[in-house]
Amino acid sequence: MRAFLATANKDSSKHAGVISLFNQYFIKTGIVSEISFKSIQSLMDLRHEGDYQDFAEITEEEAKGAVETAKIIINMLKEPLEKLFED
């Protein structure tokens, strides 16, 4: 998400700010699909749970699923990001 924001000269020091800016500049404008954003949000929620909730239990299955989701998202975002760098 920060790579996308760099193309718009935007950034935030907080995760919530990065998500908000990404949504504003890339989801609402149609550059990135809503499906990608929902998948990114689910990964961020899982990370938040693991980092900040006491006694959080992330199963091996959840972790493997998150890795696969991340791979899919990266592949989905390559083309729109490359187009932004061409402009």
C-alpha positions in Angstrom: 0.0 0.0 0.0 2.8 2.4 0.7 4.3 1.9 -2.7 0.9 3.0 -4.2 0.8 6.0 -1.8 4.4 7.0 -2.9 3.0 7.5 -6.4 0.6 10.1 -5.0 3.2 11.7 -2.7 1.1 10.5 0.3 2.2 8.7 3.5 1.2 8.1 7.0 3.1 6.9 10.1 0.2 4.9 11.3 -1.3 1.7 9.8 -4.8 3.1 10.0 -3.7 6.2 8.1 -2.1 4.1 5.3 -5.3 2.1 5.0 -7.4 5.3 4.9 -5.2 7.0 2.3 -5.0 3.8 0.2 -8.8 3.5 0.2 -9.2 7.2 -0.7 -6.7 7.4 -3.5 -6.8 3.9 -5.0 -10.0 2.0 -4.1 -12.5 4.7 -4.4 -11.0 5.8 -7.7 -11.1 2.3 -9.1 -7.4 1.9 -9.6 -7.4 -1.1 -7.2 -10.4 -3.5 -6.9 -12.6 -3.5 -3.7 -11.9 -7.3 -3.5 -8.2 -6.6 -3.0 -8.9 -4.0 -0.3 -11.1 -6.4 1.6 -8.4 -9.1 1.5 -5.8 -6.6 2.6 -8.0 -5.6 5.5 -8.5 -9.2 6.6 -4.7 -9.7 6.7 -4.3 -6.5 8.7 -7.0 -7.7 11.2 -5.2 -11.0 11.6 -1.9 -9.1 12.2 -3.5 -6.8 14.7 -4.9 -9.8 16.6 -1.5 -11.5 16.7 0.3 -8.4 17.8 -2.0 -6.8 20.2 -4.5 -9.3 21.7 -3.4 -11.1 24.8 -3.4 -14.8 24.4 -4.3 -14.6 20.7 -4.1 -18.0 19.0 -3.4 -17.9 15.3 -3.6 -21.4 13.9 -1.2 -22.9 11.4 -4.1 -23.1 9.0 -4.9 -19.4 9.5 -1.2 -18.5 9.0 -0.9 -20.6 5.8 -4.1 -19.0 4.5 -2.8 -15.6 5.2 0.4 -16.3 3.3 -1.5 -17.5 0.3 -3.8 -14.5 0.4 -0.8 -12.2 0.6 0.6 -13.9 -2.5 -2.6 -13.4 -4.4 -2.9 -9.8 -3.4 0.7 -9.1 -4.5 0.0 -10.6 -7.9 -3.3 -8.6 -8.2 -1.6 -5.3 -7.3 1.5 -5.7 -9.6 -0.3 -4.5 -12.8 -2.0 -1.5 -11.3 1.2 -0.4 -9.6 3.2 -0.8 -12.8 0.7 1.3 -14.6 1.1 4.1 -12.0 4.9 4.1 -12.4 4.5 4.4 -16.2 2.5 7.6 -15.9 
